[in-house]
């Protein structure tokens, strides 16, 4: 068998909102999120809430952030979303309290089934529990849970769940030590 993209069909996938809402979000996100023209987090949080995202208090969203579908996003209190982060949330993304998503980090809820010739779409949710830190240019793969206070270091790839208070590095990421937080 060989890959045959002419058989690709993701008609089963439903983004969750009417095509007009998706169209409106696309252009608003270009102006207010993906550009550097509006660096104000408060305005971005209000826009996300308007599009049905559930956003806590004290959330900081830097410029050049790409969010696929805000209605599939939940962010807790006092979180930081860094420059050039990409939340490719074909599935639901839940971000707990006090989570840091560093610059260039990517949360990737979708992938393709390389075992099928039709290259079918696979969608799974991502959860970042309280206190998790996703380092700069790190990637969290579909279906991964980053448990409480886990760390995914710079340029690493999480393909499996991260243990609470574990520090992970590499591609694929492996646990290198325990995180200790001073009071």
C-alpha positions, 0 to 999 in steps of 0.5 A: 500500500501507498499513501493516496491523499485523493482518498483523504476525507475529514468530513467527519470532523466538526470544528464546533461553530458555524462557518461564518463564526470561523471566518470571523475568528480567522480575520479577527485573530489575524489582526489582534492575535497573530500580528504585533499590532495589539499587544494588550492582553486585556483586549485579547482575553475579551475577544477570546471570551466573546468567541466562547473561550473560558479564560480565567483572571490575570492571563497574559497573551503576548503578540503573534499567538495563533489559536485555531478555535477559541471555543475549544480553549479553557485557560485558568488563572494567571497563565502566560501565553508567550510570543509565537505560541501556537494552540492548534486546538482541533480538539479541546485544550485545557490549561490549568492555573499558573501555566506558562506556555513559553515563546514558540511553544506548540500545542498540537491536537491533530495528527494523521494516521500514517498506517492508513493509505487515506492519511486519516485525521486523528484528533485528541485533547491536550491538558496542561495541569496547574503549574505546568511549564512548556518551554520555548519551541517545545511541542505537546502532541495530541492526547498528552497530559502534562500533570501538575508542575511538570516541565517540558524543556526548550525545543522538546517534544512530549509524545506521552504524559508528563508526570507531576513535578517531572522535568522532561527534555529531548525528542521524544522527551524523557524525564531527567529529574524532579522539579523542586519549587522553593517557597 
